[in-house]
Amino acid sequence: MVKAISKKEILVELDNVLSSPQISGSTVLSEFLKFIVHETLDGRGDELKEYTIGVNALKRDSSFNPQIDSIVRIHAGRLRRSLKEYYYEAGVEDQIVITIPKGSYQPVFEHRSAPVGARQEQSKPSTQFDHPPRPRNPALDDSVELWHKITLAVLPFRHLGLDSALVDFTNGMGEYLSTELTSFNDLRVVSYYHGSFASSQSTDLRKLGITLNARYLLTGSVQMLGPLVRVLVQLNDSSTGDQLWAHTFEKQYAESELGKFQLEIVARTIGGVTGVNGAISRNEIQGSSDKSDQVSISYWYARYSNSFDQNTMTQALAYYDEMLKKDPRNAKMLGFMAEILAGQTLSPSCTDKSLDRAIEYSKLAIKLDPKGQQGYQALAICLLLQRKKAECIQILNQGIALNPRSTDFQGGMGALLIYAGEFEQGAQLVRRAMELTPNLPWWQIFSLSFYSYVGGKYDDAIFLTTKMQIDIVWIPVIKAVSLAQLGQTGEARAILDAVKSIFPTLDLMAPGTLDQLFYSDVMVQEISAGLKKIYT
C-alpha cells in the first residue's frame, strides 16, 4: 500500500525545488510555484484559475484579463519544463515529485514511481566544469541504434536592459527550444541545465562544444529597439566556429503577445535547423561525397529527394543496403530505404517486388522505432501506390501527430495528403512547412500544383511546374491541362506531343491511364476535363 504524502513532506520538497538552479533564478517561477502549492494544500486547488494566479502570484492588478494577456500560460509552460528538468537533474533522487498536469494549474504530489537505486547513475551534476556524461533518454526505443545521432546544445539567450517581462521571456526561450528539440529522434539534446552551467564558465564556443560534447550550439539574444523587440538566433558548428544558420525576429512590443512571438521563434528555428533539409543536415551532407567513407546517413536520401533520377536511386539503394547489413535494426535507414524503393516503382523499369520490399522495410522501421516519422511516411507512400487511400490517410495522420513540429514531415506528409485527395489539410501543412524552411524537396512543393489546379488557380499551377527540373510525367501533364483550362490549347498540345516522344507507350486518353497516374478521383476528373479541351 502506498503511503500518503504528508503536508510537511510536500513543503520540504517545495523548498528543495525552490532552491534548485532551475527555479531559484526566477522570482516569477518561484512565486508561481509557491502560490499554487500552498493554495492546493489549503484546500483551494480547484479554485486555481488564470485570473487568480495572475493577480496573486504574478502581481497583476485587478483589471488583468487572461483572455487578452497570456502571461500565466507562458509561465505555466516554463514552470512545467523547469520541474521536468529539475527531476531529471538535481532532483533525480527526490522521493516526492511535484508536477503540474497540462490543462490544469493544480499541482500533483506523488511518490517517485521508480526506486532510487535504479537511478544512481543519474547523480547530481558535478560542481566542476567537466560534467558527467548525460544519462540515456529513457523515451528512446532500445532497439534503435544511436550511432547516427547528432548532439545539440541550446545555450541561454543573452539580454541587456530589459524589463521583467522580457527578462522572463528571454530566460524561457532557451528552455523552450531545448524542450521542443527533444521531440526529434535523430538529435541528442544536451540538458539545458548543463548548457547553462557551462556557458556561465566560458564564452568560447569551441571550448563549450568540447565540454558539452556537442558539435552544434544554438545561441541567441534579445534586445529592445525603441518599440521593437528584436531576437537574434544562431546555429554554430563548435568544431569549426562557423555560423551555419541565423535568423532575426522582430515584433512590436506588447506583453500580451510575447507567448505567440515565442511560439513563432521556436517554430521557425526548428524549421531552419532540423530535418534532412535543415542547416544541421546540410552541414553534415556537405562533408560527404559519393565516394566518401564518412558519408552522412542522410546524404543519399537527400540526393534522392532532390534529384529523383534512376542513377541516384540505384546508388542510394546500394548504400543503404550495405549499411543495413552492418546495422539491420536502424529504423531511420530502413525508412529511407523503403521510401526510395517505393519511389522507384514510378520508374517504367521497376517490378512489383520493389513495392513489396518497401512495405516490408517501412513496417519494420515503425516496429523498431514507433516514434520515428520516416517509417510512417514511407508506409503512407506504399499505401498510396497501392490505391489504399483510406489506410494511407490514417497512417499520415498518425505520423503527423508523432511530431507536429517537424518541418520535414509537415511538408512530406502534407504533400501525400494532397496526392491522396485531402487537398485542404495537405496544402495547409505544406504551406506552413514552406514558411519555415525554403529547402523542401521538389515533390513536396509540386504537390501544391495539384491543389492549385483542382482549385481553379491555373496560373499558380503553371508557375509551380516551371520550377520543377525533374523528369516525371506528372509535371508536363499538369502544365498542359492548366494551359488548356486557360484557353491555350495549342501550347498545351505541343507539351503533350513532347511527352509522347519521351513516353511513347503512354496514352493519356486510354481508359484507366489517369487512374494509374493520379490517386484521387477528383484529380482524375479534373485532369480528364483538361485533356478533353485539348483533344476535342
C-alpha positions as CSV (number, residue, x, y, z in Angstrom):
1,M,0.0,0.0,0.0
2,V,1.3,3.4,-1.0
3,K,1.9,5.7,2.0
4,A,0.1,9.0,1.9
5,I,2.2,12.1,1.5
6,S,2.0,14.5,4.4
7,K,1.8,18.3,4.2
8,K,5.2,18.5,5.9
9,E,6.9,16.2,3.2
10,I,5.4,18.4,0.4
11,L,6.7,21.6,1.9
12,V,10.1,20.1,2.3
13,E,10.1,19.1,-1.3
14,L,8.8,22.5,-2.3
15,D,11.9,24.0,-0.5
16,N,14.1,21.6,-2.4
17,V,12.6,22.7,-5.8
18,L,12.7,26.4,-4.9
19,S,16.4,26.3,-4.0
20,S,17.3,24.5,-7.3
21,P,19.2,26.1,-10.2
22,Q,16.1,25.5,-12.4
23,I,13.8,27.6,-10.2
24,S,15.8,29.8,-7.9
25,G,17.0,32.2,-10.6
26,S,13.4,33.2,-11.5
27,T,11.3,35.1,-8.9
28,V,8.3,34.7,-11.2
29,L,8.5,30.9,-11.3
30,S,9.3,30.7,-7.6
31,E,6.2,32.8,-6.6
32,F,4.1,30.9,-9.1
33,L,5.0,27.5,-7.7
34,K,4.7,28.6,-4.0
35,F,1.3,30.1,-4.6
36,I,-0.3,27.1,-6.3
37,V,1.3,24.6,-3.9
38,H,0.1,26.5,-0.8
39,E,-3.4,27.1,-2.3
40,T,-3.7,23.3,-3.0
41,L,-2.5,22.3,0.5
42,D,-5.0,24.8,2.0
43,G,-7.9,23.1,0.0
44,R,-8.3,25.7,-2.7
45,G,-6.6,23.8,-5.6
46,D,-9.9,23.6,-7.6
47,E,-10.0,27.4,-7.5
48,L,-6.7,27.9,-9.3
49,K,-7.6,29.8,-12.4
50,E,-5.5,32.1,-14.7
51,Y,-7.0,35.2,-13.1
52,T,-6.3,34.1,-9.6
53,I,-2.7,33.2,-10.4
54,G,-2.2,36.4,-12.4
55,V,-3.4,38.7,-9.6
56,N,-2.0,36.9,-6.5
57,A,1.2,35.2,-7.8
58,L,2.3,37.4,-10.7
59,K,1.1,40.7,-9.1
60,R,-1.1,41.8,-12.0
61,D,-3.7,44.4,-11.0
62,S,-7.5,43.7,-10.7
63,S,-8.1,44.6,-14.3
64,F,-6.0,41.7,-15.5
65,N,-7.8,39.8,-18.4
66,P,-6.3,36.4,-19.2
67,Q,-8.2,36.3,-22.5
68,I,-6.0,39.1,-23.7
69,D,-2.8,38.6,-21.7
70,S,-1.4,35.1,-21.9
71,I,1.3,35.7,-19.2
72,V,0.0,33.0,-16.9
73,R,0.0,30.3,-19.7
74,I,3.5,31.3,-20.7
75,H,4.9,31.0,-17.2
76,A,3.0,27.8,-16.5
77,G,4.7,26.2,-19.6
78,R,8.1,27.4,-18.3
79,L,7.4,26.0,-14.8
80,R,6.4,22.6,-16.2
81,R,9.6,22.5,-18.2
82,S,11.7,23.6,-15.2
83,L,10.1,21.0,-12.9
84,K,10.7,18.3,-15.5
85,E,14.4,19.3,-15.8
86,Y,14.8,19.5,-12.1
87,Y,13.6,15.9,-11.5
88,Y,15.8,14.8,-14.4
89,E,18.9,16.5,-13.0
90,A,19.3,17.9,-9.4
91,G,16.2,16.3,-8.1
92,V,16.8,12.8,-9.6
93,E,16.9,11.2,-6.1
94,D,14.0,13.1,-4.6
95,Q,11.3,10.7,-3.2
96,I,8.5,13.2,-3.7
97,V,7.7,14.6,-7.2
98,I,5.7,17.8,-7.9
99,T,4.1,18.1,-11.3
100,I,1.5,20.3,-13.0
101,P,-0.6,18.4,-15.5
102,K,-1.3,20.1,-18.8
103,G,-4.8,21.7,-18.8
104,S,-4.7,22.5,-15.1
105,Y,-2.9,24.7,-12.7
106,Q,-3.4,22.5,-9.7
107,P,-0.1,20.7,-8.7
108,V,0.0,16.9,-8.1
109,F,2.2,15.4,-5.4
110,E,3.4,11.8,-5.9
111,H,5.9,9.3,-4.7
112,R,8.6,8.7,-7.3
113,S,7.5,5.7,-9.3
114,A,10.9,4.1,-9.9
115,P,13.2,3.1,-7.0
116,V,16.1,5.4,-6.2
117,G,18.5,2.5,-6.7
118,A,17.6,2.3,-10.4
119,R,18.7,5.9,-10.8
120,Q,22.0,6.0,-9.0
121,E,23.9,6.6,-12.3
122,Q,22.0,9.9,-12.6
123,S,23.7,11.6,-9.7
124,K,23.6,15.4,-9.2
125,P,25.7,17.3,-11.6
126,S,29.3,17.9,-10.6
127,T,30.3,21.4,-9.4
128,Q,33.4,21.1,-11.6
129,F,33.4,22.5,-15.1
130,D,33.5,19.0,-16.6
131,H,30.1,17.3,-16.1
132,P,29.5,13.6,-16.1
133,P,28.0,12.0,-19.2
134,R,24.3,12.8,-19.7
135,P,22.2,9.7,-19.0
136,R,20.4,7.9,-21.8
137,N,17.0,9.2,-22.7
138,P,14.5,6.5,-21.4
139,A,12.0,7.5,-24.1
140,L,14.2,6.1,-26.8
141,D,13.5,2.6,-28.0
142,D,16.4,0.3,-27.0
143,S,16.3,-1.4,-30.4
144,V,17.1,1.8,-32.3
145,E,20.8,2.3,-33.0
146,L,22.0,5.7,-31.9
147,W,25.4,6.0,-33.7
148,H,24.0,8.5,-36.2
149,K,22.5,10.9,-33.7
150,I,23.8,14.4,-33.8
151,T,24.4,16.3,-30.5
152,L,23.0,19.8,-30.0
153,A,23.0,22.1,-27.0
154,V,20.9,25.2,-26.5
155,L,22.7,27.9,-24.6
156,P,20.9,30.6,-22.5
157,F,19.9,33.7,-24.6
158,R,21.6,36.9,-23.6
159,H,19.6,40.1,-22.7
160,L,20.6,43.6,-21.8
161,G,18.5,46.3,-20.0
162,L,15.1,44.7,-20.5
163,D,12.0,44.9,-18.2
164,S,11.0,42.0,-16.1
165,A,8.5,40.5,-18.6
166,L,11.2,40.5,-21.3
167,V,13.8,39.0,-19.0
168,D,11.4,36.2,-18.2
169,F,10.7,35.8,-22.0
170,T,14.5,35.7,-22.7
171,N,15.1,33.1,-19.9
172,G,12.3,31.0,-21.2
173,M,13.5,31.0,-24.9
174,G,16.4,28.6,-24.3
175,E,14.4,26.3,-22.1
176,Y,11.5,26.1,-24.6
177,L,13.8,25.4,-27.6
178,S,15.7,22.8,-25.7
179,T,12.5,21.0,-24.7
180,E,10.9,21.1,-28.1
181,L,14.1,19.8,-29.8
182,T,14.0,16.6,-27.8
183,S,11.0,15.6,-29.9
184,F,13.4,14.8,-32.8
185,N,14.6,11.2,-32.6
186,D,17.7,11.9,-34.7
187,L,19.0,14.5,-32.2
188,R,20.7,14.2,-28.8
189,V,19.9,17.4,-26.9
190,V,22.2,18.2,-24.1
191,S,20.4,19.0,-20.8
192,Y,19.6,22.7,-20.7
193,Y,20.9,22.9,-17.1
194,H,24.3,21.5,-18.3
195,G,24.4,24.1,-21.1
196,S,23.5,26.9,-18.8
197,F,26.2,26.0,-16.3
198,A,28.9,25.5,-18.9
199,S,28.1,28.8,-20.6
200,S,28.4,30.6,-17.3
201,Q,32.0,29.4,-17.1
202,S,33.1,30.2,-20.7
203,T,32.0,32.1,-23.8
204,D,34.4,30.2,-26.2
205,L,32.1,28.2,-28.4
206,R,34.8,25.6,-29.3
207,K,35.5,25.0,-25.6
208,L,31.8,24.8,-24.9
209,G,31.4,22.2,-27.6
210,I,34.1,20.1,-26.1
211,T,32.8,20.5,-22.6
212,L,29.2,19.6,-23.6
213,N,30.3,17.0,-26.1
214,A,28.0,18.9,-28.6
215,R,29.1,19.7,-32.1
216,Y,26.1,22.1,-32.7
217,L,25.3,25.0,-30.4
218,L,22.2,27.3,-30.6
219,T,22.8,30.8,-29.3
220,G,20.7,33.9,-29.2
221,S,20.0,37.3,-27.7
222,V,17.0,39.6,-27.1
223,Q,17.1,43.4,-27.2
224,M,14.8,46.4,-27.3
225,L,15.0,48.8,-30.2
226,G,12.5,51.6,-29.4
227,P,9.1,50.0,-29.7
228,L,10.5,46.8,-31.3
229,V,11.7,43.5,-29.6
230,R,14.5,42.0,-31.7
231,V,15.5,38.4,-31.2
232,L,18.6,37.0,-32.9
233,V,19.1,33.2,-33.1
234,Q,22.2,31.5,-34.4
235,L,23.3,27.9,-35.1
236,N,27.0,27.3,-34.7
237,D,29.4,24.5,-35.5
238,S,31.6,24.3,-32.4
239,S,34.2,22.2,-34.2
240,T,34.9,24.9,-36.7
241,G,33.5,28.1,-35.2
242,D,31.3,28.6,-38.3
243,Q,27.9,30.1,-38.1
244,L,25.6,27.8,-40.1
245,W,22.2,29.4,-39.8
246,A,20.9,32.7,-38.4
247,H,17.6,34.5,-38.2
248,T,16.4,37.9,-37.0
249,F,12.9,38.1,-35.5
250,E,11.3,41.5,-34.8
251,K,7.9,42.3,-33.3
252,Q,6.2,45.4,-31.9
253,Y,6.5,45.1,-28.2
254,A,3.3,44.0,-26.4
255,E,3.5,41.9,-23.3
256,S,0.3,40.1,-24.1
257,E,1.8,38.9,-27.5
258,L,5.0,37.5,-26.1
259,G,3.7,34.0,-25.9
260,K,2.8,34.0,-29.6
261,F,6.1,35.6,-30.5
262,Q,7.9,32.8,-28.6
263,L,6.0,30.1,-30.5
264,E,6.9,31.7,-33.8
265,I,10.6,31.9,-32.9
266,V,10.7,28.3,-31.8
267,A,8.8,27.0,-34.8
268,R,11.0,28.9,-37.3
269,T,14.2,28.0,-35.6
270,I,13.3,24.3,-35.5
271,G,12.3,24.5,-39.2
272,G,15.6,26.1,-40.1
273,V,17.9,23.8,-38.3
274,T,16.3,20.3,-38.1
275,G,15.5,17.6,-40.5
276,V,17.0,16.4,-43.8
277,N,16.7,19.8,-45.3
278,G,17.7,21.8,-42.2
279,A,21.0,23.5,-41.6
280,I,22.5,20.7,-39.5
281,S,21.8,18.0,-42.0
282,R,23.1,20.3,-44.9
283,N,26.3,20.8,-43.0
284,E,26.7,17.1,-42.4
285,I,25.9,16.3,-46.0
286,Q,28.4,19.0,-47.3
287,G,31.2,17.0,-45.8
288,S,30.1,13.8,-47.7
289,S,30.5,12.8,-51.3
290,D,29.6,9.8,-53.4
291,K,33.0,8.1,-52.6
292,S,33.4,9.3,-49.1
293,D,33.9,6.6,-46.4
294,Q,32.4,9.0,-43.8
295,V,29.2,9.7,-45.6
296,S,26.3,11.2,-43.6
297,I,23.4,8.8,-43.0
298,S,21.1,11.4,-44.7
299,Y,23.4,12.0,-47.7
300,W,21.9,9.6,-50.2
301,Y,18.3,10.1,-49.1
302,A,18.8,13.9,-49.6
303,R,20.3,13.3,-53.0
304,Y,17.4,11.1,-53.9
305,S,14.7,13.5,-52.6
306,N,16.1,16.4,-54.6
307,S,17.0,14.7,-57.9
308,F,14.7,11.6,-58.3
309,D,16.7,10.1,-61.1
310,Q,17.3,6.4,-61.7
311,N,21.1,6.6,-61.3
312,T,20.8,8.3,-57.9
313,M,18.1,5.8,-56.8
314,T,20.4,2.9,-57.7
315,Q,23.4,4.3,-55.8
316,A,21.3,5.2,-52.8
317,L,19.7,1.8,-52.6
318,A,23.2,0.2,-52.8
319,Y,24.5,2.4,-50.0
320,Y,21.6,1.7,-47.6
321,D,21.5,-2.0,-48.5
322,E,25.2,-2.2,-47.5
323,M,24.8,-0.2,-44.3
324,L,21.7,-2.2,-43.2
325,K,23.9,-5.3,-43.3
326,K,26.0,-3.7,-40.6
327,D,23.1,-2.2,-38.7
328,P,20.0,-4.1,-39.6
329,R,17.9,-2.6,-36.9
330,N,18.5,1.0,-37.8
331,A,14.9,2.4,-38.2
332,K,16.0,5.6,-39.9
333,M,17.8,3.8,-42.7
334,L,15.0,1.3,-43.1
335,G,12.6,4.2,-43.6
336,F,15.0,5.8,-46.1
337,M,15.3,2.5,-48.0
338,A,11.6,1.9,-48.0
339,E,10.8,5.4,-49.4
340,I,13.4,5.1,-52.2
341,L,12.1,1.6,-53.1
342,A,8.6,3.0,-53.3
343,G,9.7,5.9,-55.4
344,Q,11.5,3.5,-57.7
345,T,8.1,1.9,-58.6
346,L,7.3,5.1,-60.5
347,S,10.1,4.2,-62.9
348,P,8.9,2.2,-66.0
349,S,11.7,-0.4,-65.4
350,C,10.7,-1.3,-61.9
351,T,9.0,-4.5,-60.7
352,D,6.3,-5.0,-58.1
353,K,8.9,-6.6,-55.9
354,S,10.3,-3.1,-55.2
355,L,7.0,-2.1,-53.6
356,D,6.8,-5.4,-51.6
357,R,10.2,-4.7,-50.1
358,A,9.3,-1.1,-49.4
359,I,6.3,-2.2,-47.4
360,E,8.3,-4.8,-45.5
361,Y,11.0,-2.2,-44.6
362,S,8.6,0.6,-43.7
363,K,6.7,-1.7,-41.3
364,L,9.9,-2.9,-39.7
365,A,11.0,0.7,-39.3
366,I,7.8,1.5,-37.4
367,K,8.2,-1.6,-35.3
368,L,11.7,-0.7,-34.3
369,D,11.0,3.0,-33.7
370,P,7.3,3.6,-33.2
371,K,8.0,7.3,-32.7
372,G,10.1,7.7,-35.9
373,Q,8.2,9.5,-38.6
374,Q,10.3,8.3,-41.5
375,G,8.7,4.8,-41.4
376,Y,5.2,6.2,-41.4
377,Q,5.9,8.4,-44.4
378,A,7.4,5.5,-46.3
379,L,4.4,3.3,-45.5
380,A,2.0,6.0,-46.5
381,I,3.7,6.3,-49.9
382,C,3.4,2.5,-50.3
383,L,-0.3,2.5,-49.4
384,L,-0.9,5.4,-51.8
385,L,0.8,3.5,-54.6
386,Q,-1.5,0.5,-53.8
387,R,-4.5,2.8,-54.0
388,K,-5.4,2.2,-50.4
389,K,-6.2,5.8,-49.8
390,A,-8.1,5.4,-46.5
391,E,-5.3,3.5,-44.9
392,C,-2.8,5.9,-46.3
393,I,-4.6,8.9,-44.8
394,Q,-4.9,7.2,-41.5
395,I,-1.1,6.4,-41.4
396,L,-0.3,10.0,-42.4
397,N,-2.4,11.5,-39.6
398,Q,-0.8,9.1,-37.1
399,G,2.7,10.1,-38.4
400,I,2.0,13.8,-38.2
401,A,0.7,13.5,-34.6
402,L,4.1,12.0,-33.5
403,N,5.9,15.3,-34.0
404,P,3.9,18.2,-35.5
405,R,7.0,20.4,-35.1
406,S,9.0,18.5,-37.8
407,T,9.1,20.6,-41.0
408,D,10.3,17.6,-43.0
409,F,7.2,15.7,-42.2
410,Q,4.8,18.6,-42.3
411,G,5.9,19.1,-45.9
412,G,6.2,15.4,-46.8
413,M,3.0,14.1,-45.2
414,G,1.1,17.2,-46.3
415,A,2.1,16.6,-49.9
416,L,1.0,13.0,-49.6
417,L,-2.4,14.1,-48.3
418,I,-2.8,16.3,-51.3
419,Y,-1.9,13.4,-53.7
420,A,-4.4,11.3,-51.8
421,G,-7.1,13.9,-52.4
422,E,-7.1,15.6,-48.9
423,F,-6.4,18.9,-50.6
424,E,-7.1,21.5,-47.9
425,Q,-5.5,19.7,-45.0
426,G,-2.4,18.8,-47.1
427,A,-2.0,22.3,-48.5
428,Q,-2.1,23.9,-45.1
429,L,0.7,21.6,-43.9
430,V,2.9,22.2,-47.0
431,R,2.4,25.9,-46.9
432,R,3.4,26.0,-43.2
433,A,6.5,24.0,-44.0
434,M,7.4,26.4,-46.8
435,E,7.1,29.3,-44.4
436,L,9.5,27.6,-42.0
437,T,12.2,26.5,-44.5
438,P,12.9,27.3,-48.1
439,N,14.6,23.9,-48.8
440,L,11.7,21.5,-49.3
441,P,12.2,18.7,-51.9
442,W,10.6,19.1,-55.3
443,W,7.8,16.6,-54.8
444,Q,6.5,18.5,-51.7
445,I,6.4,21.9,-53.4
446,F,5.0,20.3,-56.6
447,S,2.0,18.9,-54.7
448,L,0.7,22.5,-54.5
449,S,0.3,22.4,-58.3
450,F,-2.3,19.6,-57.8
451,Y,-4.1,21.8,-55.1
452,S,-4.0,24.9,-57.4
453,Y,-5.3,23.0,-60.4
454,V,-8.2,21.4,-58.6
455,G,-9.0,24.9,-57.0
456,G,-9.1,26.5,-60.5
457,K,-5.9,28.6,-59.9
458,Y,-4.3,27.5,-63.2
459,D,-1.7,30.3,-63.3
460,D,-0.4,29.2,-59.9
461,A,-0.3,25.5,-61.1
462,I,1.7,26.5,-64.2
463,F,4.1,28.6,-62.2
464,L,4.9,25.7,-59.9
465,T,5.5,23.3,-62.8
466,T,8.0,25.8,-64.3
467,K,10.1,25.5,-61.1
468,M,10.5,21.7,-61.5
469,Q,13.6,20.2,-63.1
470,I,12.5,16.6,-62.6
471,D,11.8,14.2,-65.5
472,I,8.4,12.8,-64.4
473,V,5.2,12.7,-66.4
474,W,3.1,14.5,-63.8
475,I,4.8,17.8,-64.4
476,P,4.1,18.3,-68.1
477,V,0.6,16.9,-67.8
478,I,-0.3,19.4,-65.1
479,K,1.2,22.2,-67.1
480,A,-0.7,21.2,-70.3
481,V,-4.1,20.8,-68.7
482,S,-3.7,24.1,-66.8
483,L,-2.9,25.9,-70.1
484,A,-5.9,24.2,-71.7
485,Q,-8.1,25.5,-68.9
486,L,-6.8,29.0,-69.7
487,G,-7.7,28.5,-73.4
488,Q,-4.1,27.9,-74.6
489,T,-4.8,24.6,-76.2
490,G,-2.2,24.9,-78.9
491,E,0.7,25.2,-76.5
492,A,-0.9,22.5,-74.3
493,R,-1.0,20.1,-77.2
494,A,2.7,20.8,-78.0
495,I,3.7,19.9,-74.5
496,L,1.8,16.6,-74.6
497,D,3.3,15.8,-78.0
498,A,6.7,16.2,-76.4
499,V,5.6,13.9,-73.5
500,K,4.6,11.3,-76.2
501,S,8.1,11.3,-77.7
502,I,9.6,10.6,-74.2
503,F,6.9,8.0,-73.2
504,P,5.8,6.5,-76.5
505,T,3.5,3.9,-74.9
506,L,1.6,6.5,-72.8
507,D,-1.9,7.2,-73.9
508,L,-3.5,9.7,-71.6
509,M,-6.9,9.3,-73.2
510,A,-7.0,5.5,-72.8
511,P,-9.3,4.1,-70.1
512,G,-7.5,3.6,-66.8
513,T,-4.4,5.6,-67.6
514,L,-5.3,8.6,-65.4
515,D,-6.3,6.2,-62.6
516,Q,-2.8,4.8,-62.7
517,L,-1.1,8.2,-62.7
518,F,-3.3,10.0,-60.1
519,Y,-4.6,8.7,-56.8
520,S,-7.6,11.0,-56.2
521,D,-10.9,10.6,-58.0
522,V,-11.3,14.4,-58.0
523,M,-7.9,14.8,-59.6
524,V,-8.7,12.2,-62.3
525,Q,-11.9,14.0,-63.1
526,E,-10.3,17.5,-63.3
527,I,-7.3,16.2,-65.4
528,S,-9.8,14.4,-67.8
529,A,-11.7,17.7,-68.2
530,G,-8.5,19.5,-69.2
531,L,-7.5,16.8,-71.7
532,K,-10.9,16.9,-73.4
533,K,-10.3,20.6,-74.0
534,I,-7.0,19.8,-75.7
535,Y,-8.2,16.9,-77.9
536,T,-11.7,17.9,-78.8
